[in-house]
Amino acid sequence: NAGVMQNPRHLVRRRGQEARLRCSPVKGHSHVYWYRQLPEEGLKFMVYLQKENIIDESGMPKERFSAEFPKEGPSILRIQQVVRGDSAAYFCASSHSNTGGFRSPLHFGNGTRLTVT
Amino acid sequence: DAKTTQPPSMDCAEGRAANLPCNHSTISGNEYVYWYRQIHSQGPQYIIHGLKNNETNEMASLIITEDRKSSTLILPHATLRDTAVYYCIVRVHNFGNEKLTFGTGTRLTIIP
């Protein structure tokens, strides 16, 4: 079984450009989470989505950042008008649950490293 | 989510058991204890989780005290590839509150 796939692995953008980061969850997982890790820092939660819905976006910056998880296709984290401070590793995770209360662990991808020049 | 406290760093000799402690004194009854690790530049890797019983899998064992206020992750025969940052996290299993909140973890170094 394929794990969480993120692409691209490395992305270089100039200041002011847009960055699009893609995440394909584990097959059958309907929950997706995005995290950001600045150099030499810990992982910070950004947003949690369940198919077509944003459940928790308490960690998302209010401007320039958006996320979606459409019914078909990967989840996308979009950063508009990037600035140098956006340079970081962005990790995606997925999980699944059922109405019986089962919750699976989060499984993480290997991240996209965004460099803004 | 309840907060966890871990030592910032630990060393362990290769081939010995690595015992990583975690305090979670404010854990509530519906919160699970999860352990993840992050090997340099990779995504966090799930290790194990439990509610109140001790758990074991192919990677590690998790010992949770009877009062659930602390736990220990045991890597039975540490190898150099176990060098990583280890995170102890408590997570509630309620819809809408599924995320993991990472702390600073324990940097485990396996010494040859």
Chai-1 contact restraints between the chains, C-beta under 6 A:
chainA,res_idxA,chainB,res_idxB,connection_type,confidence,min_distance_angstrom,max_distance_angstrom,comment,restraint_id
A,Y33,B,K99,contact,1.0,0.0,6.0,A-B,restraint_1
A,G42,B,F102,contact,1.0,0.0,6.0,A-B,restraint_2
A,G42,B,T104,contact,1.0,0.0,6.0,A-B,restraint_3
A,L43,B,F102,contact,1.0,0.0,6.0,A-B,restraint_4
A,F45,B,K99,contact,1.0,0.0,6.0,A-B,restraint_5
A,Y48,B,K99,contact,1.0,0.0,6.0,A-B,restraint_6
A,I55,B,G96,contact,1.0,0.0,6.0,A-B,restraint_7
A,F91,B,G43,contact,1.0,0.0,6.0,A-B,restraint_8
A,R103,B,H93,contact,1.0,0.0,6.0,A-B,restraint_9
A,P105,B,Y46,contact,1.0,0.0,6.0,A-B,restraint_10
A,L106,B,L100,contact,1.0,0.0,6.0,A-B,restraint_11
A,F108,B,G43,contact,1.0,0.0,6.0,A-B,restraint_12
A,F108,B,P44,contact,1.0,0.0,6.0,A-B,restraint_13
A,G109,B,G43,contact,1.0,0.0,6.0,A-B,restraint_14
A,N110,B,Q42,contact,1.0,0.0,6.0,A-B,restraint_15
A,N110,B,G43,contact,1.0,0.0,6.0,A-B,restraint_16
A,G111,B,G43,contact,1.0,0.0,6.0,A-B,restraint_17
